[in-house]
């Protein structure tokens, strides 16, 4: 998934879910809303907030962020949650 209008030229460590949350979710679409809520809670730690802010507010010469994920489900995965957060932060 890409956040339109943003680009980062090299891989950046981005937050991934904890093992317990990932195992609980198991890419079950019925658990998607709760997974998304819990993942957003995990992202509220100061270090992860900083990682997100640093990525979104990279120097303006970059115009795109590419999120790479291994999930087969393109609609229910961590990158979808991050994409939403990045778009909101970029618009702010």
Phi, psi and omega per residue, in radians:
X1 nan 2.581 3.139
X2 -2.190 2.546 3.014
X3 -1.650 1.940 -3.062
X4 -1.037 2.367 3.087
X5 1.570 -0.021 3.127
X6 -2.210 2.498 3.079
X7 -2.481 2.398 3.062
X8 -2.157 2.217 -2.946
X9 -1.351 -0.177 -3.122
X10 -2.571 2.781 -3.107
X11 -1.031 2.380 3.100
X12 -2.115 2.365 3.091
X13 -1.142 2.074 3.123
X14 -1.990 2.738 -3.069
X15 -1.129 2.393 2.997
X16 -2.086 2.771 -3.107
X17 -1.213 2.730 3.037
X18 -1.179 2.712 -3.103
X19 -0.994 -0.745 -3.106
X20 -1.080 -0.807 3.132
X21 -1.130 -0.750 -3.139
X22 -1.077 -0.755 3.119
X23 -1.157 -0.698 3.127
X24 -1.095 -0.787 -3.105
X25 -1.140 -0.876 3.113
X26 0.837 0.590 3.125
X27 0.908 0.662 3.081
X28 -1.566 1.945 -3.115
X29 -0.958 -0.483 3.114
X30 -1.211 -0.341 3.117
X31 -1.740 0.071 -3.020
X32 -1.010 -0.858 -3.082
X33 -1.076 -0.780 3.132
X34 -1.200 -0.681 3.082
X35 -1.036 -0.836 -3.127
X36 -1.029 -0.782 3.130
X37 -1.074 -0.827 -3.123
X38 -1.142 -0.693 3.140
X39 -1.122 -0.746 3.095
X40 -1.056 -0.627 3.076
X41 -1.117 -0.744 3.115
X42 -1.062 -0.574 -3.084
X43 -1.345 -0.050 -3.097
X44 -1.474 -0.012 3.098
X45 -1.196 2.598 -3.091
X46 -0.956 -0.732 -3.098
X47 -1.181 -0.653 3.126
X48 -1.303 -0.618 3.048
X49 -1.054 -0.720 3.133
X50 -1.138 -0.738 3.127
X51 -1.054 -0.722 3.121
X52 -1.169 -0.824 -3.135
X53 -1.077 -0.747 3.132
X54 -1.082 -0.661 -3.141
X55 -1.211 -0.816 -3.091
X56 -1.212 -0.637 -3.073
X57 -1.742 0.585 3.073
X58 -1.086 2.834 3.135
X59 -0.840 2.448 -3.022
X60 -1.118 -0.215 3.119
X61 -1.204 -0.270 3.100
X62 -1.636 2.471 -3.036
X63 -2.183 0.103 -3.081
X64 -2.651 2.500 2.986
X65 -2.029 2.266 3.087
X66 -1.922 2.160 3.104
X67 -1.753 2.182 -3.125
X68 -1.902 2.335 -3.135
X69 -2.488 2.765 -3.091
X70 -1.768 -0.135 -3.093
X71 -1.139 2.463 3.080
X72 -1.309 -0.514 3.140
X73 -1.423 1.933 -3.083
X74 -1.410 -0.140 -3.099
X75 -1.855 -0.271 -3.065
X76 -2.313 1.395 3.115
X77 -2.728 3.013 -3.085
X78 -1.033 -0.641 -3.112
X79 -1.095 -0.580 3.106
X80 -1.128 -0.755 3.110
X81 -1.121 -0.832 3.135
X82 -1.075 -0.702 3.132
X83 -1.023 -0.766 3.110
X84 -1.069 -0.794 -3.139
X85 -1.119 -0.800 -3.127
X86 -1.075 -0.758 3.122
X87 -1.077 -0.750 3.134
X88 -1.114 -0.774 -3.137
X89 -1.175 -0.660 -3.123
X90 -1.175 -0.549 -3.139
X91 -1.363 -0.328 -3.084
X92 -1.301 nan nan
